[in-house]
């Protein structure tokens, strides 16, 4: 059972995620599962139209970081399992790009940890996003999201 990591698009699904949680050795302690599915958004924060996304990662480090986040958060009271699986490749608008699952004893145990898991993978994992966009004037361009953010500063 893979608890966390990066996967090429098409090699891991939401079904795999849920099946992993159900096969967990502590599954009998689970009373609630919360799931976050990140999808490719069709608009940038500036209102530009996104044509597609490309996601890449420093895979070895990303697998390590995602695994460490899961291990850390799994130690919280009432938490049975934490999984983070990020997909890589090219994505059309609306396609799944990341799955985060938290299983716990009670629903009140899982929601705060789910939020923390999402915030942590976004800030800690070396996963890189390139957006292919069309601006309001119809001009097409592409950029790595971190490049554009650094240009704004």
N, C-alpha and C positions, 0 to 999 in steps of 0.2 A: 504494500500500500504506500503510495506516494502522498506525503502530507503537504508538501509545498514544492513549488518550482515553476520554471518556465517551460512551455511546451509549444511546439509548432502548431499553428492553427490546424484544427481537424484531428489532432492527436489526443485531445482531452475534452471531455464534455461535462455539462452540469450533471448528467446521469452518473458519470464516473465519480464526481465529487460526492454526491449523496450516497452512492454505493460504498465509497471509502468510509464515510462516517458510520454507516450501518455495519461495516465489517470491523470497526474498531473494537479492541479488546475490552473497552469500558462502555460499550454501547448500552448495556443494561442500566447504566446510571443516567442516560440521556432522557430528559423529559421535554426538551425543546431544541429545535435547530433554527438558526437564523441564517439567511443567505443573502449576500450582496452580489449582484451581477452588474459589472461595469460594461457599458456598450459604447460603440463608436457614435459620438454625437455628430449631428449634421450641420452644426453651426459653431463657429468659434465664439469666444467671449466678446469679440468685437463685432459680431454679427455677420462675419464672412461665411459663405457656404463651403462646407467641407465636402470634397469629392470622395476622399478615402483617407485612410490612415495606414502608416507603416510602423510597426513596432519591432524594435530590436532590443537586445540585452547583452550585457556582459554576463553570459549565462552561468558560468561557474560561481561568480560572486553573487548574482541574483538568487541562485538556488540556495546559497549559504545564508544570505540575508533573510530571505523568505522563511527558511527553516528556523532560523533563530527567532524571528518574530513569533512564529507559531509555538515554538518551545516556551518562550517567555510568557506569552498570553495564556497558554494551557495551564500554567501554574496558578492562575487566579482562582479564588474560591468559587465552587459551583461550575467551573468550566471542565468539560469532558474532552473536547477536541477542538482544534483550530486548524483550518486549512486555507492556504492561499495559492492559487494557480493562475499564473498570468500567461496569456497566449501571445505568440509572436507571429509576424507575417504581415500580409496586407489585408485590410478590413474595409468593407463597405459600411456605409452608415447603417446603424441598427444592429450590427453584428456584435456578439459577445466578445469582450477582450480580456476580462478578468473575473474570476470567481473567488469569493471569500465565504467560508462557512464557519460558524461557531456553533458547537453543540454544548449544551449545559444541562444541569439538573432541572432548572426552572427558566421560564421565559425572562424573568428579571435578571438572570445571570448572563444571558447571551447578548442582549442589545448593546450595552456599553462596550463590551469587548469587541463586538463586530465593528462598531464605529472606530475604536482604537486600531484595530487590525487594518482597516481601510486607510486611515490617516497615516499609519506607519509604513505600509507598503508604498504608498505614493511618495513619501518623503525619503525613504531609506533604500529602496531597491533600485539598482542600476538598470532600469528599463527606460528606453528612449523612444519618443513618439515624433514621427514626422507627419505633418498635416499637408495634404494637397488641397488647396483652396481656390475659390473664385471670389474676387472681391466685388463690391457693389457696381463697379464699372465693367465687370465681365472679364477682368484680367486674371489669368491662372498663374499660380505660383505654388511653391512648396518650401517648407522650412521645418527644421527640427524645432520643436516647441521651446526648448531651452535657449536656442539662438534668438528667437523672436523676443522672449522674455528679457534676455540680457540687452537687447537693442532698445527696449523701452526705458531702461534705467538711466 
